[in-house]
Amino acid sequence: MRAKRTAALISAALVCCSAVLAGAGPAAAAEPGGYTVTDIRQQLDGIPGLTVVSVGEKSGYPYYTLTFTQPVDHRNPAKGTFEQRLTLWHKSTAAPMVLYTGGYTLATSTREITTLLDANQVSVEHRFFGTSRPDQVDWDDLDIWQEATDEHALVEALKTLYTAKWIGTGASKGGMTQVYHERHYPQDLDAVVAYVAPNDAVNKDDQTYEKFFDSVGTPECRAALNAVQREMLVRRGALLPRFEADAARKGYTFHHLGSADRAYEFSVLDQVWNFWQSGTADNCATVPDARAAGDEELWTWSLGHGLSVYHDGSGSPSGVGPYYRQAATQLGWADLRFKHLRDVRRYPELYQPNSLLPAELRGGYDNGATRDVDHWVRTRGERMMFVYGQNDPWSAEKFTPSKHDSQLHVAPNTNHSALVSKLTPEDRAAAEATIRRWAAAE
């Protein structure tokens, strides 16, 4: 039930730019699109609903921090509005535009295809994450269609200025978000490049995930990891006090999960998943002999290799609670069987996203939206590229692209950080050529 991007990864993706006075920036020289930098600021100021918060500089180009006014509910504008945060790295109105969302708070790192295309980039905070939310949130308004419609409104506004090709991209939940945008507004973007985007179209059928954990790495590594995970629960009496002491030092509480014991079990259940999500096969050599290892060795190794602590802050509205809400209601989750742990688990109903949430964020699951997207991508999606990591659990359930100028690539021996640059040389060359073609002027 791990978030597709942890808070640490999200924070690491944020880019700091040198602050300058609003309206200032590099010299107002003419650019290929016919505008000057000063003109660009004036054009942005003229877009209804768009507010320039500040202007910085990044690699010699203006870098704008912005907000865009969005309806809380696109079906019922009378419910009010909120300000959605975004940034814009402006190079040229004649250059392609990369639309990026991390799927969570405002992540603004320069994306791989932005560099490949020497493109502009607009980065968007997902609705109801970070500060992109109204004062009073109706969590029923956090769904696939509402965020797609947020981005649709933003693209329509910015296309009055940026008229070249638009490419949507994102990784993990951000990749899913761009796929959903493409499904609901296929005329907005000229192509989508989605990285490690899970597709849990049938939530109750998790055989694909089970097969992944039965085949990833070597048999020896799988057996060693399972033994460590089991031993963590066998030695619950000895290790739970360490867990509680560590939580107390960090100020963690476990009201949503119900107790420290339940939180400990949840964290252990996620341990092997996290090992493969962020680690590599090279880490297999470090796995201790579960039965021979002492409590300290077992605990210390686990903390460094997949034991993530889930606490009230994890599921709060200011944390990644909005993601768990989406997983519980639409995105789905991997309900693994953990056959090797059956006799040492205490809470068989625990491993699902509602367990991490306060009561006001919990919801019932409906897979209608994800099944619709899956069918559309398979049959009607055009100019869509999916990039997955061979050893990434999130890449186990993939989107299947249509035959309409779309592709799927798997980066060998790669985890949740898969990129086009990590493909085989042949696949990388083909993928980059396709992305350039999609972004080229007709």
C-alpha positions as CSV (number, residue, x, y, z in Angstrom):
1,M,0.0,0.0,0.0
2,R,3.0,2.1,-0.6
3,A,2.5,5.5,-2.3
4,K,3.8,5.5,-5.8
5,R,6.1,8.3,-5.0
6,T,7.2,8.7,-1.4
7,A,7.3,12.0,0.3
8,A,11.1,12.0,0.2
9,L,11.1,11.4,-3.6
10,I,8.5,14.1,-4.1
11,S,10.6,16.6,-2.1
12,A,13.7,15.6,-3.9
13,A,12.0,16.4,-7.2
14,L,11.4,20.1,-6.3
15,V,13.6,22.5,-8.1
16,C,14.7,25.8,-6.5
17,C,15.2,28.7,-8.7
18,S,16.9,32.0,-8.0
19,A,14.3,34.6,-7.1
20,V,14.1,37.9,-9.0
21,L,11.5,40.6,-9.0
22,A,8.2,39.6,-10.6
23,G,8.3,40.7,-14.2
24,A,12.1,40.7,-14.3
25,G,14.3,38.0,-15.8
26,P,16.8,37.7,-18.6
27,A,17.1,40.5,-21.1
28,A,14.0,41.0,-23.3
29,A,15.6,39.7,-26.5
30,A,13.4,38.4,-29.3
31,E,12.9,34.7,-29.5
32,P,11.9,32.4,-32.4
33,G,8.2,32.6,-31.6
34,G,8.2,36.4,-32.1
35,Y,7.8,37.3,-28.4
36,T,10.3,38.8,-26.0
37,V,10.6,37.7,-22.4
38,T,8.7,40.8,-21.3
39,D,6.0,40.0,-23.8
40,I,5.7,36.5,-22.4
41,R,5.0,37.9,-18.9
42,Q,2.4,40.2,-20.4
43,Q,0.8,37.3,-22.3
44,L,0.6,35.3,-19.1
45,D,-0.9,38.2,-17.2
46,G,-3.6,38.3,-19.9
47,I,-4.8,34.7,-19.5
48,P,-8.0,34.6,-17.4
49,G,-7.6,32.7,-14.2
50,L,-3.8,32.6,-14.4
51,T,-1.8,34.4,-11.7
52,V,2.0,35.0,-11.8
53,V,3.2,34.5,-8.2
54,S,6.9,34.9,-8.9
55,V,9.6,34.8,-11.6
56,G,12.9,33.1,-11.3
57,E,15.6,31.9,-13.7
58,K,16.6,28.4,-14.7
59,S,19.5,27.7,-17.1
60,G,19.2,31.2,-18.6
61,Y,15.4,31.0,-19.2
62,P,12.5,32.5,-17.2
63,Y,10.9,30.2,-14.7
64,Y,7.4,31.2,-13.5
65,T,5.6,30.1,-10.4
66,L,1.9,30.4,-11.1
67,T,-1.6,29.5,-9.9
68,F,-4.6,28.7,-12.0
69,T,-8.2,29.1,-10.7
70,Q,-10.1,25.8,-11.0
71,P,-13.7,24.9,-10.0
72,V,-13.8,22.6,-7.0
73,D,-16.3,20.5,-9.0
74,H,-16.3,20.9,-12.7
75,R,-19.9,19.6,-12.9
76,N,-21.1,22.1,-10.3
77,P,-19.1,25.4,-10.5
78,A,-21.3,26.9,-7.8
79,K,-19.4,24.9,-5.2
80,G,-16.6,27.4,-5.5
81,T,-13.0,27.4,-6.7
82,F,-9.4,26.7,-5.6
83,E,-6.0,27.8,-6.8
84,Q,-4.0,25.0,-8.5
85,R,-0.2,25.5,-8.3
86,L,2.0,25.1,-11.3
87,T,5.4,26.2,-12.7
88,L,6.4,27.2,-16.2
89,W,9.9,26.9,-17.6
90,H,9.7,29.1,-20.7
91,K,12.1,28.7,-23.6
92,S,10.2,29.6,-26.7
93,T,6.7,29.7,-27.9
94,A,7.9,27.9,-31.0
95,A,9.3,25.0,-29.0
96,P,7.2,22.0,-27.9
97,M,5.5,22.0,-24.5
98,V,5.9,19.2,-22.0
99,L,3.0,18.9,-19.6
100,Y,4.1,17.2,-16.4
101,T,2.6,16.1,-13.1
102,G,4.2,14.0,-10.4
103,G,0.7,13.0,-9.4
104,Y,1.1,14.4,-5.9
105,T,2.4,17.8,-4.7
106,L,4.2,20.2,-7.0
107,A,7.2,18.3,-8.5
108,T,9.1,20.4,-11.0
109,S,12.3,18.5,-11.9
110,T,13.3,18.7,-15.5
111,R,11.9,15.7,-17.3
112,E,13.8,13.4,-19.6
113,I,11.7,14.4,-22.7
114,T,12.0,18.1,-21.9
115,T,15.7,17.7,-22.3
116,L,15.4,15.5,-25.3
117,L,13.2,18.0,-27.1
118,D,14.7,21.2,-25.7
119,A,11.1,22.0,-24.8
120,N,9.2,24.3,-22.5
121,Q,7.8,22.6,-19.4
122,V,4.7,23.2,-17.3
123,S,4.5,21.3,-14.1
124,V,1.2,20.9,-12.3
125,E,0.3,20.0,-8.7
126,H,-2.5,17.4,-8.6
127,R,-5.8,18.7,-7.2
128,F,-6.2,18.4,-3.5
129,F,-2.5,17.7,-2.9
130,G,-0.3,20.3,-1.2
131,T,-1.9,23.7,-1.3
132,S,-4.0,23.0,-4.4
133,R,-7.2,22.6,-2.5
134,P,-10.2,24.6,-1.2
135,D,-10.5,25.4,2.5
136,Q,-13.2,22.7,2.8
137,V,-12.6,19.6,0.8
138,D,-15.4,17.3,-0.5
139,W,-13.2,14.2,-1.1
140,D,-15.8,12.9,-3.6
141,D,-14.4,15.6,-5.9
142,L,-11.0,13.9,-6.0
143,D,-11.3,11.6,-9.0
144,I,-9.8,10.8,-12.3
145,W,-12.1,12.9,-14.4
146,Q,-11.9,16.0,-12.2
147,E,-8.1,16.2,-12.4
148,A,-8.2,15.5,-16.2
149,T,-10.6,18.4,-16.5
150,D,-8.3,20.6,-14.4
151,E,-5.5,19.9,-16.9
152,H,-7.8,20.3,-19.8
153,A,-8.7,23.8,-18.7
154,L,-5.1,24.7,-18.1
155,V,-4.0,23.4,-21.5
156,E,-6.7,25.3,-23.3
157,A,-5.6,28.5,-21.5
158,L,-1.9,28.1,-22.3
159,K,-2.4,27.0,-25.9
160,T,-3.4,30.6,-26.6
161,L,0.3,31.2,-26.2
162,Y,2.1,27.9,-26.8
163,T,0.9,26.6,-30.1
164,A,3.5,24.0,-30.9
165,K,3.2,20.3,-30.0
166,W,2.2,19.3,-26.5
167,I,3.5,16.1,-24.9
168,G,2.1,14.8,-21.6
169,T,4.4,12.9,-19.3
170,G,4.7,11.7,-15.7
171,A,6.0,8.7,-13.8
172,S,4.1,6.3,-11.6
173,K,0.9,8.1,-10.4
174,G,1.9,11.0,-12.6
175,G,2.0,8.8,-15.6
176,M,-1.4,7.4,-14.8
177,T,-2.7,11.0,-14.5
178,Q,-1.5,11.8,-18.0
179,V,-3.1,8.6,-19.4
180,Y,-6.4,9.6,-17.8
181,H,-6.1,13.1,-19.2
182,E,-5.5,11.6,-22.7
183,R,-8.5,9.3,-22.4
184,H,-10.9,12.1,-21.4
185,Y,-9.5,14.9,-23.6
186,P,-7.7,13.2,-26.5
187,Q,-7.5,16.4,-28.5
188,D,-5.4,18.3,-25.8
189,L,-2.1,16.5,-26.2
190,D,-0.2,15.4,-29.3
191,A,1.3,12.4,-27.5
192,V,1.8,10.9,-24.0
193,V,5.0,9.3,-22.6
194,A,4.0,7.5,-19.3
195,Y,6.7,6.0,-17.1
196,V,6.1,3.0,-14.8
197,A,2.3,3.7,-14.8
198,P,0.4,0.9,-13.1
199,N,-2.9,-0.2,-14.6
200,D,-5.0,-2.0,-12.0
201,A,-8.0,-2.4,-14.3
202,V,-9.4,-5.4,-12.4
203,N,-8.6,-4.7,-8.7
204,K,-9.8,-8.0,-7.3
205,D,-7.6,-10.0,-9.7
206,D,-4.0,-9.6,-8.5
207,Q,-2.5,-12.7,-10.1
208,T,-0.1,-10.6,-12.1
209,Y,1.5,-9.2,-9.0
210,E,1.7,-12.7,-7.5
211,K,3.5,-13.9,-10.6
212,F,5.9,-11.0,-10.4
213,F,7.0,-11.9,-6.9
214,D,7.3,-15.5,-7.9
215,S,9.7,-14.6,-10.7
216,V,11.6,-11.4,-10.0
217,G,15.3,-11.8,-9.3
218,T,16.7,-15.3,-8.5
219,P,15.1,-18.1,-6.5
220,E,17.7,-17.6,-3.8
221,C,17.0,-13.9,-3.5
222,R,13.3,-14.4,-3.3
223,A,13.6,-17.1,-0.7
224,A,16.0,-15.0,1.4
225,L,13.7,-11.9,1.3
226,N,10.6,-14.0,2.2
227,A,12.5,-15.5,5.1
228,V,13.5,-12.1,6.4
229,Q,9.9,-10.8,6.1
230,R,8.6,-13.9,7.9
231,E,11.2,-13.6,10.7
232,M,10.2,-10.0,11.2
233,L,6.7,-11.2,12.2
234,V,8.0,-14.3,14.1
235,R,10.1,-12.0,16.3
236,R,7.3,-9.4,16.7
237,G,7.7,-9.5,20.5
238,A,11.4,-8.5,20.3
239,L,11.2,-6.1,17.4
240,L,7.9,-4.3,18.1
241,P,9.4,-2.4,21.0
242,R,12.2,-1.1,18.6
243,F,9.5,0.0,16.2
244,E,7.6,1.8,19.0
245,A,10.7,3.5,20.3
246,D,11.7,4.7,16.8
247,A,8.1,6.0,16.3
248,A,8.2,7.8,19.6
249,R,11.5,9.5,18.7
250,K,10.0,10.7,15.4
251,G,6.6,11.7,16.9
252,Y,4.6,9.1,14.9
253,T,1.2,8.1,16.0
254,F,-1.0,5.2,14.8
255,H,-4.7,6.2,15.4
256,H,-5.8,5.5,11.8
257,L,-4.2,2.1,11.7
258,G,-5.5,1.4,15.2
259,S,-2.3,0.4,17.1
260,A,1.5,0.2,16.8
261,D,1.1,-3.5,16.4
262,R,-1.1,-3.1,13.4
263,A,1.2,-0.5,12.0
264,Y,4.2,-2.8,12.5
265,E,2.5,-5.6,10.6
266,F,1.5,-3.3,7.8
267,S,5.1,-2.1,7.4
268,V,6.4,-5.6,7.3
269,L,3.9,-6.7,4.7
270,D,5.2,-3.9,2.4
271,Q,8.9,-4.7,3.0
272,V,9.6,-7.0,-0.1
273,W,7.6,-4.7,-2.4
274,N,9.7,-1.7,-1.3
275,F,12.9,-3.7,-1.7
276,W,12.2,-4.2,-5.4
277,Q,10.6,-0.8,-6.0
278,S,13.7,1.1,-5.0
279,G,16.5,-1.5,-4.9
280,T,18.3,-3.7,-7.4
281,A,19.3,-7.3,-7.8
282,D,22.7,-6.2,-6.5
283,N,21.1,-5.7,-3.1
284,C,20.3,-9.4,-2.9
285,A,23.8,-10.1,-1.7
286,T,23.2,-8.0,1.4
287,V,20.1,-10.0,2.6
288,P,20.9,-11.6,5.9
289,D,20.3,-15.2,6.9
290,A,17.0,-14.6,8.6
291,R,17.3,-17.3,11.3
292,A,21.0,-16.8,12.0
293,A,20.8,-13.0,12.2
294,G,20.4,-11.3,15.6
295,D,17.5,-8.9,16.3
296,E,19.7,-5.9,15.8
297,E,21.0,-7.1,12.4
298,L,17.6,-8.0,11.2
299,W,16.1,-4.7,12.3
300,T,18.9,-2.5,10.9
301,W,19.0,-4.3,7.6
302,S,15.2,-4.1,7.2
303,L,15.2,-0.3,8.0
304,G,17.6,0.2,5.1
305,H,15.9,-2.2,2.7
306,G,12.2,-1.7,2.5
307,L,10.7,-1.3,6.0
308,S,8.8,1.9,5.6
309,V,6.9,3.1,8.7
310,Y,3.2,4.0,8.0
311,H,1.7,6.4,10.5
312,D,-1.0,9.0,10.9
313,G,1.0,11.6,9.0
314,S,1.3,9.2,6.0
315,G,-2.5,9.1,5.5
316,S,-3.3,12.7,6.5
317,P,-4.7,15.2,4.0
318,S,-1.4,17.0,4.2
319,G,0.6,13.8,3.6
320,V,-0.2,11.3,0.9
321,G,-3.6,10.6,2.2
322,P,-5.2,11.9,-1.0
323,Y,-3.4,9.2,-2.9
324,Y,-4.6,6.5,-0.6
325,R,-8.1,7.9,-1.0
326,Q,-7.8,7.6,-4.8
327,A,-6.4,4.1,-4.4
328,A,-9.3,3.1,-2.2
329,T,-12.0,4.5,-4.5
330,Q,-10.7,4.3,-8.1
331,L,-7.0,3.4,-8.6
332,G,-7.0,0.1,-6.8
333,W,-4.3,-1.7,-4.9
334,A,-2.4,-5.0,-4.8
335,D,-4.1,-7.2,-2.3
336,L,-1.3,-9.8,-2.1
337,R,-1.9,-13.2,-0.5
338,F,1.4,-13.5,1.5
339,K,1.1,-17.3,1.6
340,H,4.4,-17.6,3.5
341,L,3.0,-15.3,6.3
342,R,-0.4,-16.8,6.8
343,D,0.3,-18.3,10.2
344,V,2.2,-15.2,11.6
345,R,-0.2,-12.5,10.5
346,R,-2.7,-11.2,13.0
347,Y,-4.8,-8.8,10.9
348,P,-5.9,-10.4,7.6
349,E,-8.1,-7.5,6.6
350,L,-5.3,-4.9,7.2
351,Y,-3.6,-4.6,3.8
352,Q,-5.7,-2.1,2.0
353,P,-5.6,1.7,1.6
354,N,-8.5,2.6,3.9
355,S,-6.5,1.2,6.8
356,L,-4.1,4.2,6.5
357,L,-6.8,6.9,6.3
358,P,-8.7,8.9,8.8
359,A,-12.5,8.3,8.6
360,E,-13.2,11.3,6.5
361,L,-11.0,10.2,3.7
362,R,-12.1,6.6,3.5
363,G,-14.3,5.5,0.6
364,G,-15.7,2.5,-1.3
365,Y,-14.1,1.1,-4.4
366,D,-15.5,1.5,-7.9
367,N,-13.4,0.2,-10.8
368,G,-15.6,1.6,-13.6
369,A,-13.2,4.5,-14.4
370,T,-10.1,2.4,-14.6
371,R,-11.7,-0.3,-16.7
372,D,-13.0,2.4,-19.1
373,V,-9.5,3.8,-19.4
374,D,-7.9,0.4,-19.9
375,H,-10.3,-0.4,-22.7
376,W,-9.8,3.0,-24.4
377,V,-6.0,2.8,-24.3
378,R,-6.1,-0.7,-25.8
379,T,-8.5,0.1,-28.6
380,R,-8.4,3.9,-29.3
381,G,-5.4,5.5,-27.8
382,E,-3.0,7.1,-30.2
383,R,0.6,8.2,-29.9
384,M,1.1,6.7,-26.4
385,M,4.3,5.4,-25.1
386,F,4.7,3.3,-21.9
387,V,8.0,2.7,-20.3
388,Y,8.3,0.1,-17.5
389,G,11.0,-1.4,-15.3
390,Q,11.7,-5.1,-15.4
391,N,12.1,-5.5,-11.7
392,D,9.6,-2.9,-10.6
393,P,6.5,-4.2,-8.8
394,W,4.4,-1.3,-10.1
395,S,5.3,-2.3,-13.6
396,A,3.7,-5.8,-13.2
397,E,0.3,-4.6,-14.3
398,K,0.9,-2.6,-17.4
399,F,-1.2,-0.7,-19.8
400,T,-1.5,-2.4,-23.2
401,P,-1.1,0.2,-26.0
402,S,-3.2,0.1,-29.1
403,K,-1.9,-0.4,-32.6
404,H,-2.4,3.3,-33.3
405,D,1.2,4.6,-33.4
406,S,1.8,3.5,-29.8
407,Q,4.5,1.6,-28.0
408,L,5.5,-0.3,-24.8
409,H,9.1,-0.6,-23.7
410,V,10.6,-2.4,-20.7
411,A,14.0,-1.3,-19.3
412,P,16.0,-4.4,-18.3
413,N,17.1,-4.8,-14.7
414,T,15.5,-1.5,-13.7
415,N,13.2,-0.6,-10.8
416,H,10.6,2.1,-10.4
417,S,13.1,4.7,-11.8
418,A,12.8,3.4,-15.4
419,L,13.6,5.9,-18.1
420,V,13.9,5.8,-21.9
421,S,17.7,6.3,-21.3
422,K,17.7,2.9,-19.5
423,L,16.3,0.9,-22.4
424,T,18.5,-1.2,-24.5
425,P,20.4,0.8,-27.1
426,E,18.1,-0.3,-29.9
427,D,14.9,0.4,-27.9
428,R,16.2,3.7,-26.7
429,A,17.0,4.9,-30.3
430,A,13.6,3.8,-31.5
431,A,11.8,5.5,-28.6
432,E,13.7,8.7,-28.9
433,A,13.1,8.9,-32.6
434,T,9.4,8.4,-32.0
435,I,9.2,11.1,-29.4
436,R,11.0,13.5,-31.7
437,R,8.6,12.7,-34.5
438,W,5.6,13.2,-32.3
439,A,6.9,16.6,-31.3
440,A,8.0,17.8,-34.7
441,A,6.1,20.5,-36.6
442,E,3.8,19.1,-39.3
